[in-house]
Amino acid sequence: MVVPPKGVTLDMACRCCGGRNVELVIDLGDQPHCNRLVRPDLPPGAEPHYPLRVGFCRDCTMVQIDHTIPKESMFSDYPYVSGTTKTLPAHFLATSRRIAATYGVKAGDLVVDIGSNDGTWLKQWAFSGARVLGVEAAGNVAKLAQEAGVPTWNRFFNAACCADILKEYGPAKIVTAAGVFFHLEELHSVVEGIAALLDSDGVFVVQAIYLGGMVENIAFDQVYHEHLCYYTLRSLSALLERHGLEVFEAILVDIHGGSIEAHVCRTGTRPIGDSVRAMRAAETGKGLGGIETYRDFAARVLDLRTRLVAMLEGYRNAGRSVWAYGAPAKGATLLNSFGIGPDLVQKAVEKNPMKVGLAIPGMRIPIEAEDGERPDAYLVLAWNFIEEFLAKEQAYLAGGGELIVPIPKVTIYGKDPA
C-alpha cells in the first residue's frame, strides 16, 4: 500500500465523463477479489490478484478505481445476503414507508429494485400493495428471493433489461438501488435504462456509500473491486445529468457507515429541494471537489495501518487470542492492505453458512461457524453494524471480552479503562 507522489495519472477513461485526467490517490496493491472466498487448502497465492488503485477525476470529480474485474466473474454467484443482520430489514422498512408516504405509492404501482439480492428490501413493500420486481445477477441469491415469493429476474440490470421490464410490467413508479450503484460496470447503460423505465412522475431512489463519510471515517475498506465508483452529490449528479435525470432531494442516512440517499427524477419535472442546495454547499466547504482532500485521506490510511497493526501485535505478544467478527468484503481489503494474517487474527467467525469452511482470500484467515468458544478479543470487520453487535454481545463484554473496532478510529469496547 503506497501513497503516490502528486501528479501520477492513471491510464484510464473516467467512468463518468470519459476524460483521461484521473489522478492516482492511493494504491492498495494487487489484491484478490474480496468476495471470492477460497478453500483453506488452496496453494498459497493461487487466487488471482488484481490492481486496487483509487483515482480522482479532475474533470468531473468522480472518485473511482481503474481496474475492472468482469461483472460475470464477480456477481454471477455471490456470498452476501442482505437479510443476515437485523439492521437492514428494519432500515428498508422505514425507508419504504417514507418513500410511499412522500410519493403516494398505491396498490398496483410498480416498484423495481436493482441488485435486489435475496429480496430483503422488496419484502418491506408488502404493506403498500405495490407490485414488486427484483433484478439480481447472482443466481444463488436470486433463487433465495424467488423461493421466498419475491418476483425476481436473474440477470444484469441494464438498458436492455429495462426495455424488457417495460414490455412485461409497464413503467415504474419507484426504482430503487441500495448498496449496488457503485458496482455497475455498465454504468451508463444502467442509468439510460432507469431514465426509460421511470413513469412520468416516477422517482429513482438510490442509496450508496457516501464518499464524504468514507473520507471523514477513514473508511478505506469500502474500496474493493466490486466498488467501481465512490459518490458525492456532485459526482453522482454529473453522471445522472448525462442521461436527462437530476437529483431533487438528497439526504444522508446512517447505514453502512454513512450513505447518500438521492431522489432522482427526469430533468425539470420536480422542483429542486433545499436539501440539494445544502448538501452541495457542505461538500464545497469540506473540499470534496478537490484532490487535496483525497491525498490527506490516503495519508490518514497509512497512519491507521500503523496504529492497528501495533495493537494487534501487542495482543499476540501478550499471548491473547484475536478472531475476526464476521468476514465481510470490506474486511478483505483491510486485512490485505495492512498485511494482517493468521499470525495476528487466528480465524473469522460467521453466521452466513455460504462462508463457513472457506477462507478470506489473500490473507487466508479461516472462516468458521459461530459456536460456544470465544477469543480474548474480536476484530470487528463489519464495523458499520457495531451498535447491533454491542447489544448482542453484552454478556461477552461483561465477562471480560473485547471488541476491537478499527474504523473510524481504533477503539476497544469492553477494555478495562484502568
N, C-alpha and C positions, 0 to 999 in steps of 0.2 A: 504494500500500500504506500503510495507516494503522492505528495502534493507537487505538481509540476511547476516550473518557472512560468512567469507571465508570458502570454502571447503564443502558447502552443495550440495550434489549430488541429482539430480532428478532421480526418479525411472522410467527410460525410456531408450529405444534404440534410438540412434541418427537416425534421419530421413534420413540422407545421408549415413553414413558409417556403421551404425548398432552397433557402440560401446556404452558402457554404462558409459562413462566418461563425462557426461553432467552436468556441474556445474550451480546451480541456480544463476542468476544475479539480478533479481528483481521480486518480487511477487506483482502483481497489485490487488490481492484479487479475490474473487469469483464475476464474472460479468455475466450479461445476454448476449445472442447473440446480437451483436450490430445492426444488420440489421433486427432483428425480432421485428419490431415496434409493440407496444401494444395499445389496446383500452384504452382510458383515464379512463374508469370506471372499469378496471380490479382491483380486490382487491390488496392492497399493498403487494409486494413481491411474487405475484403469478407466475411471469415469472421464468422459470428455470435459475439458476445461475451456472456457471462452473468456475473452476480454470483458472486464466490467469497468467501464470508464464513463464518467459523467461530464457532460459539456453544457455550456451556456451559449445560446444563440444571441449574438449581439444585435441581430436584426429584429427579431420578434420576441425575445426574452424567454423562449421556451427552454427549460432545462430537460435534458434527455440523455440516454445512453446511446452509444454509437453502434454497438453490435446487436444484431437481431438473430436469436435462435428461431428457426421457423415455428410458427404457431402450431403446426400439426405435431411437432415434437413436444412442445410444452403443454398443450391443453387437450389433446385428444383423450388422454387418461390422466386423472388429477386426484391427488390425495387430500385436498382441502374440502371440508364440508361445513357450510355456513351454520348449521344447526348445532354444532358441537358445544358452544357456550350458551349460557342463559342471556348474555348481554345482547347479542344480535337480534334474536326474535323480538325481545322487548323494544329494542330500538326501532326495528322495522314496523312494528305495530303502531307505535306512537307516530312515526313518520307518515304511515299510510293514512291514519286518521286525520292528521294535519293537512295532508295533500287533498284528501277527499272533501274536507270541510272548506278549504280555500277555493277549490276549483269546481265544486259541485258535482263530484263524481257520483253517478247514479247507477242503478241496476241496468245491466246491459251494455254499459260503456266498456271499452276495451282498454286493458292495462297490459303493456308488453314490458317484460324485464329482460335486459341484455345481460348475458352471462349469469343466468338465474340459478346456477349451482343446483342444490337439492330442493329448490323451491321455497326456501325459508321466507323470503320476502313476499312472494306471491300468496303464500298461505295466509299472510296477515291481512289480505284484502277481502277475506270471506264476509266480513261484516257489511260490505258495501253492495254486494250482489253484482259486482262488475265481472265481466268476462276477463279471464287472465290467460296469458300465454308467455311461457318462458322460452328463451333461446339459449341453449347451453352446448358448448362444443365438446365437453368431456363426456364420453359415453357412459362411464361408470356412475357419475353423479347425476346425469340426466335421467338415468334409469331409476335412481332413488326417488327423484321427483315424480316421475311417471307412476311408480309403484305407490306413491303417496297420494295419487289422484290429481296432481298438478299438471295441466296440459303443457307439454314441453317438447320443443323441436331440438333434436340433437344435430346441430350444425353451427357453423360460424355465422355470426351476425354481420351482414354487410348489405350493400345496396341491392344485390340480387335477392337476398333473403327477405328484405323489406318488400320488394315487389311481390314476392310470393305471399307474404302476410296480407298485403292489401287485397290480393285476389281472393283469399280464403276468408279473411276476417273483416276486411274494411279498415278504415283509418283508426288510429289510436287516440283516445282521449289523453292518456298518460303513457309516456315511455320512461322507464327508469333504468338507471345503471349505478350500481353500488359496488365499489371495490373492483371495478373492471375497466374503467375508461382509460386507465394508464397501461392496459395490457394490449392495446389494439395495434397489431401490425398493419392492418388495412384501415388506418386511421381515417383517411378522407372518404373512403367508400362507406364506412360506418356512419359518419356524420351526414353524408349525402343521403343515405338510407333513412336516417332519423327525420331529416327535413321532408322527405317524401311521405313518410309514414304518418306523421302528425296530422290530426284533423285540423280544421281551420282555427279552432280555439284550443288545440291540443298543447300540452306542456311536456317538455322533456326535463326530468329531474335527475341530475347527476350528482352523486356523492363520490368524491375522490380525495385521497390523502392530500392534505394541503401543504404545498411547498413551504409556506410561511411557518407552519407548525414544525415541519421537519428541520428547518434552519434553527428555530428557537430551541427545540428539544435535542438538537444534535442527533436526530433520528436517521442517521446514515444507513441504518439497517433496513430501511424501507427501499433502498436501492438494490434491485436484483434483476435478473434478465427478463423476468415477466413484466416488470415495470419499465416501460419504454420511455414514458414522459412523466414529468412532475409539475403539477399545475399551480399557478397563481390565477387570480381572476383575470389579470391582464393577458397571460398567455393562453388561457382557455378561451377568452373572448376572441383573440386573434385567430384561433382555429375555427371557431363557430361562424364568425363573420364571413369567412371564405365560402360558406355554404348557405348564406341567407338566413342565418339564425343569430339571435342575440340573447344575452343574459339580462333578465329584467328584475330578478331578485337574487340576492346572494347572502348566505349566512355561513357561520362556522358551527359545526356540530361536534360534540365530544365523543367521537368514535374513532377507533384506530389511531389514537394519539392526536386527533385533530384533523377533521376533514372539511373541505369546502362543499357546501350544498348549493348548487346553482340551478335556478329555474329558468328555462330557456323556451323561447317562442320564435315564430317566424318574425323576421325583422319588421318593426313598425306596427305590430299587431297589439302590443300591450305597452303601457307607459313604463318607463324605466324607474324603478323604485329608489328611494333614498338609501337602501341597503347597498346598492351597487355603487353609488357615489361614495358612500362612507368607506367601503372596502377598497376602492381604488385609491382613495386618499391615504388610507392606512398603509397600503402596500408601497406607495411612493415614500411615505415617511420612514418606513423600515428599510428602504433601499432594495426592495425585491426585484426591481428592474435593472439593477446594476451588478456587474460581475464581482466587485469588491466584496459584496455580501457573501458570495459563494466561496471566494477564496478564504475569507475568515472562517466560514463553516468548515472547510477542509482542514484548516489548522486546528480547530477545536476537536475534530475527529481524532487527529493524532494524539492530542492530549488525553482524550478519553481512553484510547488504547493503553497508554502508559499507566493510567490510574487503575483500570480494571485488571489488566494482566498482573500488576504488582499485588493487588488484593488477592487474586486467586492463587498466586504463588505463595502468599502468606498462609492461606488455608492449607495448601499442600505441605508446606514446610512444617506446619504445626500438626500434621497427621490428621487433618479434618477432611471429611468427605464432602464433595460438592457434586450435585447432579443438576441437569437442566430440567426446568419445569416446562415441559412441552417441547415440541420440535417444529416450530413454525418456520415458514420460508425465511422470514427476516432473521431468524436465528442462524441460519446457514451463512448469511452474509456477515454477521458479526463474528462468528467463530472463525470463518475462513480468512476474513480481513485481518483479524487480530492474532491468528495462529494459535487459537485455543483448542487443544485436542484432549484426548482421554487422560493425559497426564495431569490436567487441571480440572476437567469436568468428566467424571468417570462414565456417566450414562445420561440418557434423557428418558423421562417417563411420560407416557402419553395415554389418553383415553380414546383416541381415534384408532380403531383396530386396523385401518389401512396402513398405518405407520409402524405398528408394533412388529418387532422382529427384523426390522431393517436398520439402517444406519444413516446418520446425517452425512451427505456426500462431502468429499474433501477431507474433513477432519475425522470422519469415520467414528463418531461417537455413537455407540449402540443405543437403539430405542427399545425400551421395554414397557410392558403394561404397568399401570399403577397397581401396587399391592400394599401389604401392610408394612413393609420395610421402609425406613426413612433415612435420609442422609443428615449430616450436621447442618447443611445449608443447600438451598436450591438457587441456581441462577435462573431468573425469570426471563426467558427469551421473549415470551408474548407479553411484554411489559404493558401493552395497551389495555390489557384486561386485569391490571393489578388490583383494582378495587374489588372485583369479583373474587379474585384469589385470596385477598386478605380476609374477606368474610368467610370463605370456605376453610381457611387454614388457621382459624383462631386457636384451636386446641394444639396444633403443631407448634405455633409460635409461643403459646403459653408454656409449653413443655420444653422450651429451650431451642427450638428450631429457628432457622433464619431464612429469609427470602432476600436474595441479592438482586436488586433491580438496577440494570446498567444504564438506563436512559430515562429521563434526560440527564441525570447525574447519578453517579454510583451511590446507591442508598441501600442500607441494610435494615430490613424490618425484623424486629424480634431481638436485635442485638442489645445486650445489657449496656446502657449508657455509661456505666461505671467502668 
